[in-house]
Every structure is written in C-alpha cells, then in structure tokens.
Amino acid sequence: MSRIYGDQRMPRIPSRPDKVRVPLWMLLLAVAGKGLVLGVRWCWRHRIAVPAGLGVLVFVHRFGLPGLVGLLVGMVLVAVLWRRVHPLSFGWLARWVWGRVRLTVVYRRRWRAAMVHTDLAIRVPTSNADQVTFDDYYPRIRAIRSTRAVDVLRVELLPGQTPEQWAEQAEALRHVFRARRCQVHAEAHRFVRLHFHHRDTLVRPVTPGDLDGSRPGGADPDHGAASGVLVAELGAVPVGRCEDGSPWTLPIRGTHLLVAGATGAGKGSVLWAIIRGLGPAVRAGLVELWVCDPKGGMELAFGEPLFARFATTTGEIADLLDDAVAVMQRRTARLRGRTRLHTPTVGDPLIVVVVDEIASLTAYVTDREVKKRIGAALPLLLSQGRAPGVVVLAAVQDPRKEVLPFRDLFPVRVALRMTETDQADLVLGSGARDRGARAEEIPLSLPGVGYVLAEGQPEPVRVRAAHIDDTEISRTVWAYRPVSAAGGGWTPDLDAYADDVPADGGDPTGWGEVA
Ligand SMILES: Nc1ncnc2c1ncn2[C@@H]1O[C@H](COP(=O)(O)OP(=O)(O)OP(=O)(O)O)[C@@H](O)[C@H]1O
C-alpha cells in the first residue's frame, strides 16, 4: 500500500543558509520541477483512483451520460451474478473496496488532526534565526481491512513510540473516528493494529451450536471409538461466539477456569454452556461433573441427572471438595514419573468440580470448621489438580482478593459485566482495561457478554456465551446423562479410584501422554 500521510524520516537540521541571488527563470524551473515531482508522487499514491477516474472521463467523453448509466447498471448486474456464483471471492473484493472507501472518506480526512491532538504525531522544532518552523512526523497507515462491523488499520509506529502510548489514546481515537469501541493490538514490532468497532455483533443472543454433528472418525459418545476425539475436544469446549463471528471455545482439560461478573451478568449461562459442551464426554464416561451450588441448587439443580455428584449445603460441599482432593492425591501418586497430564479414560475420567458463586465458600461461610476444610481443599485443588485431571470451574460476583484469595490460581478467566472500572483488571490482569476490556461498560441488556484473554494474546477478546434456556438444559440433561445413570441407580464410587492401579504396576489404558 502507498504511504498515507507519512513524512520524512530524518529531521532537518536548523541552519541559516547563505543568501544567494537566483535568476527568475531558475526559480520558475525549480517550482515546476517540484510540482512535477509532487504530481507524480500523488499519482503513484492514488495509482488505482487516478486511472479509474481517467477511465470514467474517457468513457463519458465517448458515450455520454447515458453510456455511464448503462455501465453502472451493467456493473451492478455483474456484481449480483458474481456474488451468486462465487460468494467467497466477491466478499473479498467487496471488503477491499469498502476498506478503500472508509480509508478515503473517514480515516484520511481526520488522520492528521487526530494524531496531533492525541500527541501521537511528533513535532520537531526546526527554527533558525529568521523563522520559527516545525517538522511534523505522522504515523503511517500501512493497510486497512474493513467489514460491516469493524475497520482494522495497520499503523506503523514512529521511532520512539510504544503500543502502550496508543492504547492510552484508544478512547480519544474512538471519538475522533466515531467508533463504538477502539482496541489497540500490538504486533511483535513496529506496528499496531487499531480495531474500530462500529456495530455490536453480539447484540442478538447466541444460539448454542450443534453438539451432535458428525465428528471426524465417526466419534459417537454412545460408542467407545469416540474417546480420542472427545478427549481432544476437551481442549476447546464450545461456549459461544467471539465478536469477529468465530466460535468462542474454552479449554477445560489441564486448566482451571474462573467466570466473574455482577449479578445478572450471565455467569449461569457461561457455566451452562460449558456443562452442555462437556455433555458428549460426560455421556461417554470421560468426564464427571462434581457440582457445588451453594445457592441451594437454584442455578444448577436442573442438571442433577447429568452430575456425578451434587452438593448444595456447605457441609456437603466440604465433603465433595475433600473427596476431590483425595482423588487428586491418589492420581498424583500413581502418575508421578509417568506423565505430566492425565488423559481421561472411561473408568478414570476428568473430574470437573463446578462451583457456582465460589465466594459463598471462601468469604461468607459462618461455620468455622467447614470454612477451614473448604479453605484447605480449594487451594490444594487449584494448585495441584490441573495435571492429575481434577479441574475447577467456578463463578464469582466479586473478584476482589479479600473475597477470593486464590483468584490468581485460575489460569483462564472470563470477565462478564462488572460494576467497577478496576474489576476487569482484577480478573484479566493489570492493563486489560486499557487494552479494551471495558467490562463495566457492558450494558445490562447484554447478559452473557464479556471479555476473555485468548491463549498467548495480551489483548482481550469480546465474547458472548450461548443462551442455554430451560428447554435446552432439559434436552442436554436427557441426551447426555451418563450411560450408567441412564440405566438407573448410579452411585459414584470413590473406591474405584483407589483400586484402578493395575496389579502389575503397568500403565492403565490411555495413560502415557506427555503434555
Ligand atoms: N448468554 C445469554 N444470552 C441471553 N440472555 C442471557 C444469557 N445469559 C443469561 N441471560 C439472561 O440473563 C439473566 C441473568 O442470567 P444469569 O442468571 O445467568 O446471571 P448470573 O450472572 O448467574 O446472575 P446471579 O449471579 O444473580 O445468579 C437470565 O434471565 C438469563 O435468561
């Protein structure tokens, strides 16, 4: 792409040139030469618009205005036909044209003013004894990619600038370019990507995707052949949709997950979307859900047939957590020196401990004995359970350290709507709000919308969880309740975990994967 509002790289050195008399013809020649150079440079910068404009002028000259109207109608017909025949290439071209239009109409017009007023342009004084002047250096837009919802500008940093300086100005840039939201993504070096969002693509509730679609290899939870595929799927469980339209998935195996959000923010829908996503693996016996609902079962009791264990009182929850720690410790002893990450198998499943409103267990329990037991079990699970396959999925309203002291032990965290500005940073890590996670700005009308950090990416991604209504919960429970439960009368048997070490000390089926 051509340079857009770039400037010279090296500053002029202030100096007092000697005064010399030049003849008029020489001056006129110099002005004409400079005009020619600028003209050629301008034509080069607009190397598509200039031939296109000239072509239109020649066409009008030869065929008149009716000919031009005929040409436009013909182009529209070709576009309609093209879109029908090959929508992919048409979409690519349409986005490219739309990007050029947005660049000309919106960004070029206001770029210089925006850079000066946000201090992102650099002014170097070049005054000498005769005059006061400045050299202005403007960051260059190197590329643009536009869709109906977002414009992404790739901008080259000026020497000495950092992506953080741009992130600080994101709000000002948003107002200049009249965008709904501006997010600054840093590239490895020299470039930032400015995302100007114009439309909210997450306004409509997200319908949950089809979990029963054909899996590669014909994997079917009701048949044993599925386990390899189902285990792989535990690394990316479908939860909803990202702002760019791609599916939002979260890893469950080998990590712990915290969902934070004010009351009514949609924590329940994230928990349910994950539980539903785990359904096929639950059905196949590769995952067990051990569920704690300290709110007396208000949120999760619907799914009881799907759960291996379900606890609603603090006493029951303390027992459940103690048992989870016991399983974890036995597995750790068994796996030591053999593998670094447990591979779920039927008979030795991944245990997902789901806790709705974890603060009820850490901050608000009144029974000191129970509080002590829970306070000992939870940090143990969070610090040691990941590798032996006992993972925690928790929701919390208030993410402060006083309420949830082991918040940092959750490697994956989701921030839904928050009530205070600093809470997104508490959940996603400091600087997340500056990088675009404005969780307190999510409107009440958008439950299930939040921000998440994608693996290896410092910039938060805006997402919305699928809306799992009561009908879908019933369908999920009916379709994916564990095979043993479907047969009736299944009781979790903790002793099974103690007894599954093969007598010869060899690897039980499925062990041996090294993460
Ligand atoms: N992803 C979603 N899409 C559309 N509506 C949703 C979504 N998630 C939740 N809702 C709606 O928002 C309301 C609150 O949701 P939910 O109970 O999950 O919030 P919560 O954060 O768990 O609240 P609390 O902490 O009070 O239990 C419900 O009426 C629900 O139907």
Ligand as a Chemical Component Dictionary entry (heavy atoms), coordinates in Angstrom:
data_LIG
# 
_chem_comp.id                   LIG 
_chem_comp.type                 NON-POLYMER 
_chem_comp.pdbx_formal_charge   0 
_chem_comp.three_letter_code    LIG 
# 
loop_
_chem_comp_atom.comp_id 
_chem_comp_atom.atom_id 
_chem_comp_atom.alt_atom_id 
_chem_comp_atom.type_symbol 
_chem_comp_atom.charge 
_chem_comp_atom.model_Cartn_x 
_chem_comp_atom.model_Cartn_y 
_chem_comp_atom.model_Cartn_z 
_chem_comp_atom.pdbx_ordinal 
LIG N1  N1  N 0 -25.892 -15.617 27.037 1  
LIG C1  C1  C 0 -27.099 -15.104 27.290 2  
LIG N2  N2  N 0 -27.871 -14.644 26.289 3  
LIG C2  C2  C 0 -29.077 -14.103 26.554 4  
LIG N3  N3  N 0 -29.617 -13.978 27.789 5  
LIG C3  C3  C 0 -28.901 -14.424 28.824 6  
LIG C4  C4  C 0 -27.605 -15.006 28.627 7  
LIG N4  N4  N 0 -27.116 -15.341 29.833 8  
LIG C5  C5  C 0 -28.048 -15.016 30.728 9  
LIG N5  N5  N 0 -29.119 -14.468 30.142 10 
LIG C6  C6  C 0 -30.315 -13.978 30.834 11 
LIG O1  O1  O 0 -29.888 -13.032 31.825 12 
LIG C7  C7  C 0 -30.500 -13.282 33.079 13 
LIG C8  C8  C 0 -29.432 -13.461 34.168 14 
LIG O2  O2  O 0 -28.607 -14.544 33.824 15 
LIG P1  P1  P 0 -27.844 -15.434 34.911 16 
LIG O3  O3  O 0 -28.795 -15.907 35.965 17 
LIG O4  O4  O 0 -27.084 -16.454 34.165 18 
LIG O5  O5  O 0 -26.883 -14.362 35.548 19 
LIG P2  P2  P 0 -25.899 -14.586 36.774 20 
LIG O6  O6  O 0 -24.687 -13.790 36.491 21 
LIG O7  O7  O 0 -25.715 -16.042 37.026 22 
LIG O8  O8  O 0 -26.712 -13.913 37.949 23 
LIG P3  P3  P 0 -26.635 -14.259 39.520 24 
LIG O9  O9  O 0 -25.237 -14.018 39.965 25 
LIG O10 O10 O 0 -27.604 -13.309 40.106 26 
LIG O11 O11 O 0 -27.047 -15.707 39.629 27 
LIG C9  C9  C 0 -31.377 -14.518 32.885 28 
LIG O12 O12 O 0 -32.707 -14.070 32.755 29 
LIG C10 C10 C 0 -30.956 -15.134 31.589 30 
LIG O13 O13 O 0 -32.049 -15.631 30.860 31 
# 
loop_
_chem_comp_bond.comp_id 
_chem_comp_bond.atom_id_1 
_chem_comp_bond.atom_id_2 
_chem_comp_bond.value_order 
_chem_comp_bond.pdbx_ordinal 
LIG N1  C1  SING 1  
LIG C1  N2  SING 2  
LIG C1  C4  DOUB 3  
LIG N2  C2  DOUB 4  
LIG C2  N3  SING 5  
LIG N3  C3  DOUB 6  
LIG C3  C4  SING 7  
LIG C3  N5  SING 8  
LIG C4  N4  SING 9  
LIG N4  C5  DOUB 10 
LIG C5  N5  SING 11 
LIG N5  C6  SING 12 
LIG C6  O1  SING 13 
LIG C6  C10 SING 14 
LIG O1  C7  SING 15 
LIG C7  C8  SING 16 
LIG C7  C9  SING 17 
LIG C8  O2  SING 18 
LIG O2  P1  SING 19 
LIG P1  O3  DOUB 20 
LIG P1  O4  SING 21 
LIG P1  O5  SING 22 
LIG O5  P2  SING 23 
LIG P2  O6  DOUB 24 
LIG P2  O7  SING 25 
LIG P2  O8  SING 26 
LIG O8  P3  SING 27 
LIG P3  O9  DOUB 28 
LIG P3  O10 SING 29 
LIG P3  O11 SING 30 
LIG C9  O12 SING 31 
LIG C9  C10 SING 32 
LIG C10 O13 SING 33 
# 
